[in-house]
């Protein structure tokens, strides 16, 4: 397995590595980045609260065992979604989340 490091930079004063996402060895770069992006977004629960079920909510649709949370939760509520302007590191190259897709950062 390979890893994508997810670095929140869009709204922070300093870059903060929030997660490592395990991806399949055979994934192409953009596929791996898309996978990491999806599973570090709060769509149907909380990606950063590592529980399959959330109290009062039910099933946590954003739980994924491939995601290792690296940052402390904010007020116990979890972390924000990965957004445009955040960065990802994959196979020694850095990418920025763009309006559409990802752009390699020189």
C-alpha positions as a Markdown table, in Angstrom:
| # | Residue | x | y | z |
|---|---|---|---|---|
| 1 | Unk | 0.0 | 0.0 | 0.0 |
| 2 | Unk | 1.0 | 3.6 | -0.7 |
| 3 | Unk | 0.1 | 6.7 | 1.3 |
| 4 | Unk | -1.2 | 10.1 | 0.6 |
| 5 | Unk | -0.4 | 12.8 | 3.2 |
| 6 | Unk | -3.2 | 15.3 | 3.5 |
| 7 | Unk | -2.0 | 18.8 | 4.6 |
| 8 | Unk | -4.6 | 21.5 | 5.5 |
| 9 | Unk | -3.2 | 24.9 | 4.5 |
| 10 | Unk | -6.2 | 26.7 | 3.1 |
| 11 | Unk | -7.5 | 28.3 | 6.3 |
| 12 | Unk | -4.6 | 27.7 | 8.7 |
| 13 | Unk | -1.7 | 30.0 | 9.7 |
| 14 | Unk | 0.7 | 27.1 | 9.3 |
| 15 | Unk | 0.4 | 23.8 | 7.3 |
| 16 | Unk | -1.0 | 21.0 | 9.3 |
| 17 | Unk | -0.7 | 17.3 | 8.3 |
| 18 | Unk | -4.1 | 16.0 | 9.3 |
| 19 | Unk | -4.1 | 12.5 | 7.8 |
| 20 | Unk | -2.4 | 9.7 | 6.0 |
| 21 | Unk | -4.6 | 7.8 | 3.6 |
| 22 | Unk | -3.6 | 4.3 | 2.4 |
| 23 | Unk | -4.2 | 3.8 | -1.3 |
| 24 | Unk | -3.8 | 0.8 | -3.5 |
| 25 | Unk | -0.3 | 0.3 | -5.1 |
| 26 | Unk | -1.8 | 0.2 | -8.6 |
| 27 | Unk | -3.7 | 3.6 | -8.3 |
| 28 | Unk | -2.7 | 6.3 | -10.7 |
| 29 | Unk | -1.7 | 9.6 | -9.2 |
| 30 | Unk | -5.0 | 11.4 | -9.8 |
| 31 | Unk | -7.0 | 8.4 | -8.6 |
| 32 | Unk | -5.0 | 8.3 | -5.4 |
| 33 | Unk | -5.5 | 12.0 | -4.8 |
| 34 | Unk | -9.2 | 11.8 | -5.5 |
| 35 | Unk | -9.5 | 8.8 | -3.0 |
| 36 | Unk | -7.7 | 10.8 | -0.3 |
| 37 | Unk | -9.8 | 13.9 | -1.0 |
| 38 | Unk | -13.1 | 11.9 | -0.8 |
| 39 | Unk | -12.2 | 10.2 | 2.5 |
| 40 | Unk | -11.0 | 13.4 | 4.2 |
| 41 | Unk | -14.4 | 15.2 | 3.6 |
| 42 | Unk | -17.4 | 15.3 | 5.9 |
| 43 | Unk | -20.2 | 14.1 | 3.6 |
| 44 | Unk | -22.2 | 11.6 | 5.6 |
| 45 | Unk | -20.7 | 11.9 | 9.1 |
| 46 | Unk | -17.2 | 12.7 | 10.1 |
| 47 | Unk | -14.0 | 11.4 | 8.4 |
| 48 | Unk | -11.9 | 12.2 | 11.4 |
| 49 | Unk | -14.0 | 10.6 | 14.2 |
| 50 | Unk | -12.8 | 7.1 | 13.8 |
| 51 | Unk | -16.0 | 5.3 | 14.7 |
| 52 | Unk | -18.4 | 3.4 | 12.5 |
| 53 | Unk | -21.4 | 4.8 | 14.4 |
| 54 | Unk | -21.9 | 8.3 | 15.9 |
| 55 | Unk | -24.0 | 8.9 | 19.0 |
| 56 | Unk | -27.3 | 10.4 | 18.0 |
| 57 | Unk | -26.6 | 10.2 | 14.3 |
| 58 | Unk | -26.2 | 6.5 | 13.5 |
| 59 | Unk | -23.9 | 5.1 | 10.9 |
| 60 | Unk | -20.8 | 7.3 | 10.1 |
| 61 | Unk | -20.7 | 7.1 | 6.3 |
| 62 | Unk | -17.3 | 8.9 | 6.3 |
| 63 | Unk | -15.6 | 6.2 | 8.4 |
| 64 | Unk | -12.8 | 4.6 | 6.4 |
| 65 | Unk | -10.1 | 2.3 | 8.0 |
| 66 | Unk | -7.7 | 3.5 | 5.3 |
| 67 | Unk | -7.5 | 6.9 | 6.9 |
| 68 | Unk | -5.1 | 7.6 | 9.9 |
| 69 | Unk | -5.9 | 10.9 | 11.6 |
| 70 | Unk | -2.8 | 12.8 | 12.5 |
| 71 | Unk | -4.2 | 16.0 | 14.1 |
| 72 | Unk | -6.1 | 16.5 | 17.3 |
| 73 | Unk | -9.9 | 16.8 | 16.9 |
| 74 | Unk | -11.3 | 20.4 | 17.2 |
| 75 | Unk | -13.4 | 20.6 | 20.3 |
| 76 | Unk | -14.2 | 16.9 | 20.0 |
| 77 | Unk | -16.2 | 17.7 | 16.9 |
| 78 | Unk | -13.7 | 16.4 | 14.3 |
| 79 | Unk | -11.7 | 18.1 | 11.6 |
| 80 | Unk | -12.9 | 20.1 | 8.7 |
| 81 | Unk | -13.2 | 18.8 | 5.2 |
| 82 | Unk | -10.2 | 19.0 | 2.8 |
| 83 | Unk | -10.8 | 22.1 | 0.7 |
| 84 | Unk | -9.5 | 24.0 | -2.3 |
| 85 | Unk | -6.1 | 25.3 | -1.4 |
| 86 | Unk | -5.1 | 22.4 | 0.8 |
| 87 | Unk | -2.2 | 20.2 | -0.2 |
| 88 | Unk | -1.4 | 16.5 | -0.6 |
| 89 | Unk | 1.9 | 14.7 | -0.8 |
| 90 | Unk | 2.1 | 11.6 | -2.9 |
| 91 | Unk | 5.2 | 9.7 | -4.1 |
| 92 | Unk | 7.5 | 12.6 | -3.3 |
| 93 | Unk | 5.5 | 15.2 | -5.1 |
| 94 | Unk | 3.2 | 17.9 | -3.6 |
| 95 | Unk | -0.2 | 18.7 | -5.1 |
| 96 | Unk | -2.7 | 21.5 | -4.4 |
| 97 | Unk | -6.4 | 21.0 | -4.3 |
| 98 | Unk | -7.6 | 23.1 | -7.2 |
| 99 | Unk | -11.1 | 24.3 | -8.3 |
| 100 | Unk | -11.2 | 21.2 | -10.5 |
| 101 | Unk | -8.9 | 18.4 | -9.6 |
| 102 | Unk | -5.3 | 18.9 | -8.4 |
| 103 | Unk | -2.3 | 20.9 | -9.5 |
| 104 | Unk | 1.3 | 19.9 | -8.9 |
| 105 | Unk | 3.2 | 22.4 | -6.7 |
| 106 | Unk | 6.8 | 23.1 | -7.9 |
